[in-house]
Amino acid sequence: MKAIVIDQFGDANVLQERDLPTPELGPTEVLVELRATSINPIDWKRREGALGEDKEGLFPVILGGDAAGIVRKTGSDVTSFKAGDRVYAAPQKSGNGTYAEYAAVDQSELAVIPEELDFAEAAAIPLAGLTAYQGLVDYGKVQPGDKVLIHAGSGGVGTLAIQIAKHLGAEVASTASGTHEELLRSLGVDHFINYKEESFEEILSGYDMVLDTMGGEIQDKSFQVLKPGGRLVSTLEKPDEEKAAAKGIEGSHFMMKSNGNQLTQISRLVEQEKLKPVIGERYSFGEEGLRKAHRQSETHHSRGKIIVTIS
């Protein structure tokens, strides 16, 4: 199979096309013929070596965290899926990435793609959608009537988080540049903050939960908008424990965990027309296409998800 790999850490030019063996299946795995994947910031951070991975025995590495395609083969203990099923996932258990024509995915990580979505749209959902879902539901404990601030609302996680928060019955505020106001309003944002012209911490107050995908100074300022008993949930770094304790705030940090059951819950929102993926740029599968896609993601100015179509 064709795959895009890295043999060393570095810039986008280290992405190389390679012919590799099709993955062997474990008993609970399925072989997915990939039709689309997407770019997530963790991809190029890993490519740069920013995650602190040990080089010895690591390479070659296939990056990529979103899979959308067709089941071609199933392991001996697979009971939930069959050849021909349209499926998607944010695979983690196999340790293999999704910049490839095929991927082995554990059945516990898979969900059936809603009929409403094509493969490109499906590839926009798993990693970002599960991040948003787990941040809001598992860690944020969002309830109807809660006031929720979602940072970077025009990004991959943000666009899905806004819609999930609205489904949960929250009043939603979000930050983005002014060029994305119309998009965020269409997704259900109640209070739009143009971060280039306004300071969210001076405008918002009494919030129940903040979903922080930025870290640093943005996270620090987020303490100011939360009421006592509020939740500050970050995908990047653990909130300052002393500051959280002093303000009576629950701070938490998490990394997305692949979960087919939760992805199925997200699929139902798609079927109910309560959630739709937002796609910014599309690139073709190949060495140059992946390099361009990575460079675009690194600008931090993409609208929604960056998709790579494989076939």
N, C-alpha and C positions, 0 to 999 in steps of 0.2 A: 504494500500500500504506500501511497505518497503521504508524507508527513512533513511538517515544518518544525525543525528542531533547533536547539542551541547547543553548541559544544563548549561554550565559554560564556561568562558574564560580559555584558557590554551594551552598546547602543543597538538600535534596530537592525543594523547591518549584520549582527551575529545570527539573525534568523536565516536558516538555510533549509532548502528543500532536500529531502532524503527519501530513498526507498527503504522501507522497514518491513519486517514480517507483520502480518495481520495478527492482532493479539490472540493468545490462547485463552480459552474460557475456563473459569472455575465453575464449580457445581451450581452456584447461585447467580452466575453472571449471564448477560445476554450480549451478543455481538450486534452493535448498532452501526449501520451504514450511515455515516453522517451526511446530512444535506446542508447544514448550517451550524455555525458557532458564533461566538461574539467576543469582543475584547472587553476585559475588565482591568481596572488599574493595577490589581494584584499581578496581572500577567507581565506588564513591563517592569514593575517593581522587582519581581522575581528575576526577570531577564537581566536587570541591572546588577543583581546580587544583593539587593537591599534587604532581603529577608534573613540574611545570616546563615544560609545553607552551607554545609561543608562541601567543598568541591570534589573531594575524593570519592570516586565511584558514582558521582551524580550524573554525569553526562553520558550520552546525549539526553536532553530533556525535551519532551513535548509539552509545551505550555497550553493553556486554554482550560476554562472552567464551565463552559456551557455546551451541551450536546442536544441536537435535534435531528432526528433521522428515523430510519426504518429498521426494525428488528430483522436480522437475517439468520440468526442462529441462537439457540438457547442452551444453557448448561443443564446437566442432568437433574438438578433439583429445582429448576425454575417452574413455577406453577401459575404465575400471575400474567405472563406475557407469552406471545407466540410470534412466529415468523410472519412478517407483514404488518405488524402493529406500528403505528406512528407514535413515537415516544420522545420524551425530552427529560433532561436531568442536569444536575450540577454534580457530576461524578467526582468522588473523592477516594473511595475505598480501593480502587485498582491502582491508584498512584500514577496513572497515565493521563495525559492531557487530551485536548480535543482538537488541536490543530492537525487533523489527520482525516483520512478517508474512512477509518473505522475506529471504534472504541469499545472496549469491554466495560460494561456498566453493571453493577450489582442491582438485582431486581428491587431491592429495598429503596433505591435512589430514584427509580423511574416513575413516571406518570404518563398516561396517555395524553397526547396532544389534543386539545379541543378542536372540533371540526371547524370552528371559526377562524383558526390560525393556520397560516402557511408555515413552512419550515423556518423562514427568516424571522417571522414574528415570534415563533415559538422559542427560537434561540435567544431572544431578547429577555426572556423571563426567568429561567431557573435560578442562577446565582443571585441576581439583583432582587428578584421577587422573594426568594427565601430569606435574603438578608433583611429586606423590608418587613416581611411577615414576622420573623423571629424577633427583630428589634422592637416592633410595635406590640406584638401579642405576648411572646414568651418573656421578654425583659421589660417592655414598656407597660404591660398590663393595661392597655388602653380600654376604657369603658365609654359607653355612650355619654355624650356631654362633656367629655374631657377636652381641654384645650391643648393642642399638640403643635409644636414647632418642628418643622422638617427642614434642615439645612440643605443647600444645593438641590433645590427642588427640580431643576431641569435635567439633572443627571439620570443615569440608569436606575440607581436605587431610589432617588428622589421621586421620579415620575410615578413609579409603582407604589412607593410608600404613601404618597398623597392619596391615591385612589383606595388603598387598603384602609388608611386611617378614616377616610370618609365613609367607607363601608361599615367600619366599626362604630360610627356615629359621632366622630370627633369633630370639633371645630378646628380647622387647620390653618396655620400660618406657614409660610415658606419663603426662603430667601433665594434670589437669583438676580441676574442682570435684567434691566428693563426690556431687552429684546425678547425675553421669554415670558413676559407677564401674560400675554394672551394664551399661551400654551397652559401655564399653570392655572389660570382661571378656568380654562376648559376642563381641566382635570378635577376641579372642585375646590381649589384654594379659596379660603374666605378672606385671608389677610395676606396680601402680597407685599414683600419687602424688597425693594431694589437696593441691593447691598452696595452698589456704587454711589448711591445718593443718600441712603438712610442707614441709621444704626439700629439694628433690630432690638438691642438691649435698652434703647431709649424709648422705644415705641410699645413693646410688648411687656406684659406683666401678668402674674397670677396663673402661669401655665402649669399644667399637670405633668407634661412630658416633653422632652426634647430628644430628637433623633439626630445625633451628631455624626456626620460623615467627613468632617473637616479637621477636627483636632486643634491643638495649639491655642492661639488667641481666641478663635471662634468658640471653642469649648469653654474656655475660661469665662468669656462674656455670657455664655448660656446660663451660668448659675444665676445671673441677675434676673432672668425672666421667670424662673421657677418659683412656685409657692412652696411653703414648708410641706414636706411629704411628697414633693414632686420627684420625678424620675429623670435622670440624665443618662441616656444610653448612647454609647459610642462604639463605632465600628473600628476605631483607630487606636485609641489609647484610654487607659483607665482614668476616670476623673479623679481629681485630687481628693483623697479621703478626708483630710483635715477640713478642707473647705466644705465638702459635702456634709460632714458631721456638724460643723458650725451652723450651717444653713438648714439643717434638718432635711437634707435631700438624699435620695438613694442614687448613688452613682454606680454604673456597671459598664463593662466592656465585654464584647463577645465577637467571636468569629463564626461566620455562617457554617452550619452543619447540614450536609445533604440529607434530605428527608422526602421520600416519595409520597408519603401520606400528606404532608403539608403542601407539596407541590400539587397534589390532587385537589386540595382545598382551594388553592389559587386558581386551578383550572375551572372550578365551579364558578368563581367570580367572573372569569372570562365568558363562560357560557351564559351567565346571568346579565351580561353586558355592564358589569360593574367595574371591570378592569380591562384595559387595553394597553399593549406595549407601545412605546414611542421609539421609533427608529430614526436616527439622524443620518449616518453615513453607511453605505454598503460597499464592500470590497470583494474582489474575487479571490478564491483560494489559490495560494501560490506564494512563492518567496517574496515577490515584490508587493503583492497585495497585502500580505501580513505586515510587511515593513511599513507601508503607508498607513495601515490601520493603527499600528502602534504609535506612530508619530502623531496621528490625529488625536489619539487618546491622551497622549502626553501634554497636549495643549490645555487640557482641562476645560475646553470650550465646546464640547460636543453636546448636542441636544438629544437626550435619550440614549439609546444604545447604538454602538458601532457593530455592524453585522458583517460576517464573512460567509458568503455563500460557497458551498463546496461542490455541489453538483445539481 
